[in-house]
């Protein structure tokens, strides 16, 4: 059964966080300085919601403050946060000095991830990492990663990350990240080919 929590601090931002992903935030507004101060004092989470062009999303990711990187004399903070778990906003609250709401923490369907689906996602992730960084990851290291953990290390578009966050099936997430990794590899391969051709003759030929 999903857990419900009231008075949960909410931080609308122009980004999407994923469970396990690290996000650096600069806290400068008074209401958010208050919010983060309370989270630090109580050792509690707050939620990041994507403020998209079409409006605020209702599904976001809870994060915890992993480290305070810098405290400024005027009260501003530079913090490093890590995503913990997805949630849905059930109702907004106006009784606190910062944005808050009643939220439901989301749980996945009871299913066993497909071994074939996981193998494909792990292989495409390892290929992308090798292509982008010239680093070969040990198979046991890659195979221990879930969809969120792999996706948290790749710079996808916000729509793709939000779509991943809203899926309640690890199988579905693995299928999605597999497609995203393969598409990223193709784009990277195209860029590499274009750069090589440009270096060779000063022109980029298509086709």
N, C-alpha and C positions, 0 to 999 in steps of 0.2 A: 504494500500500500504506500502511496506517495505521501511524504511528509509535507505539512503545511506550516508556514511560519509567518507571523505578523510582524509589523515594524521592521521589515527587512530593508536595509539601506540600498538604494538604487542609484546608479551612476550612468545616465545616458551619455553615450560617446559616439564618435564617428568611427568606431571600430568594432570588430567581433572578436571575442576571446573564446578559446576552446579549453576544455579540461586538460590540464597538464601544461598548457602554454604559459610562457612567461611574458608579461606585459609591463612596460615601464610607463609610469604616469607622473605628470607634473601637476600637483595639487595647489591651486592658487586662489580659487573662489572661497569666500568665508564659509559658506554652507558645506562645501566639500572638505574643507579643513576640519570643521567640526565633526563631520561624518567619519573621516579617516582617523581622527583623534580618538573617537569612541571605539572604533574597531580595533585600534591598537591597544587601548586600555583594557578592552574586554576579550581580546584575542578572538574576534569574530569575523565572519565573512561579510562582503558586500557584493552586490550584483552589477555586472556591466550589461547594459542593453544597447543595441545598435540603433542610433538615431539616423535612420536612412532618409533619403530624399522624400520618400512617400510617407514618412512618419516613424514613430518609435515602435520597434518590434516588441512583441509580448513575451518572446522566449529569449532568454539570455544565459549568461554563464556566471556563476558565483566565483569569486576569487578571494584569496587570502593574501595579506601583505607578507611577502617572504622576507623583505629587507627594506629598511629605510636607508636610501642611498645618500640623501643629503637633507639637512634641515637648514632653512634660510632664516636670517634674522627677522624678516617680516612675517614669519609663520608658514611660508610656503614649504612644500615637501616634494622631494623627488623619491618615489617609491617603486619597488619592484614587486609585482604581484604575480601569483600563479593561479591559473584556473583550476577549479575543484569539481563542480558539478552543474549540470544544466537545470534551469528552472523556468516556470511560466508565471507571469504576473496575473493573479486572479482579481486584484483590486488595487487601485492606487490609494495612498493615504496622505493626508495633508496635515497631520497632527505633530509632525516632527520638524526640526529646523532645516531639514534636508529632504530630498525626494526619498520616498519609501513606499512600501506596499505589502500586501499579503501575497505570498508566493507559494507555489507548489513545486517541490523538487521532483524532477522527472526521473522515472526509472525505465529501464529497457524491458522489452519483451523477454519472456523466459524462453531462450533458445540457445542451442549450441552453435557457435560460429562454424560455418562450413570450412573444412580444411582446405578444399580447393580454392575457395574464395580468398581465404587468408594467404595462401601460398602465392596467388597471383598478385595480391596487393603488396606483400612483402617483397616480391621479386621486382615489381615496377618501382617501388620505393628505393630499393638498393641500387637499381640501374640509374635512377634519377640522381641520387646522391653521388654515385661514382662519376656520372657525366658532369655534374655541376662543381664537384670539389676535388675530383681525382683521388677520392678516398674510398677504399673498398671496406664496407662494414662487415664484421664477422656475422655469419649466418645466425648464430645463436642470439646475437644482440638484436638483429632485425626481427627475428621470429618472436621475440618476447614483446614486441611493440603492438599496441592496439591502434585502431584507426585514428583516434584523437591524438595519440602520442606521435604518430608519424606526421599527421597533418599539421601539428603544432610547430614543426620545424621547417615548413614550406610556406612561402609567401603567396597564398592564393588570393583571389579576389574576394571581396566581402560577401557577395551573394553566395558564392560556393561555400564559404565558411559558415554562413548562417544556415544554409541548407543542410550541411553536415550536423550542425548543432541541433537541428530540429528533428533529426531521425532518431527513432527509438528502437533501432535494431542494429546490432554490431555488424551483422551480415550486410545490411544495406549501406552502412557507413564504409565497410571495406570495399564494397563494389564501387561506391562513389569515389573514394580516394584512389582506387586503382585507375579509374578513368581519368581523374585529375592528374595523377602522376604521369600517365602515358601521354596525355596532352601536353604537359609541361616539358616532357622529354623531347617531343616532336618540335615544339617551339624552340627549345634550346638548340636542338640539332640544326634547325633552319638558320638560326642566328649564327651558329658556328660556321656553317657553310658559307653564309653571306659574308661574314668577316674574312674568311679565308680567300674568297674570290676577290673581295675588295682589296686585300693586301697584295694579291697576285697581279692585278691589272688595273686597279683603280676604279673598277666598275662592278656592280652587282647585277648579275644576270638571273632572271627568273625563268624557271622551266628547264 
